[in-house]
């Protein structure tokens, strides 16, 4: 059986910025567990994905600037 993923591209090329992708099933509890990130492409685009389990799955990108 083929695994189904929830995936989203995002820009990750800003200098000095940390990107953290988190996932949730209920929009209340967030975690990085199970999130897979691709390497950035030539345009600094990354793909975040997580296995689609249960009824719903959400992804968000948290951005921090030191």
Buried (B, 14 or more C-beta within 10 A) or exposed (E): EEEEBBEBEBEBEEEEEEBBBBBBBEEEEBEEEEBEBEEBEEEEEBBBBBBEEEEEBBBBBEEEEE
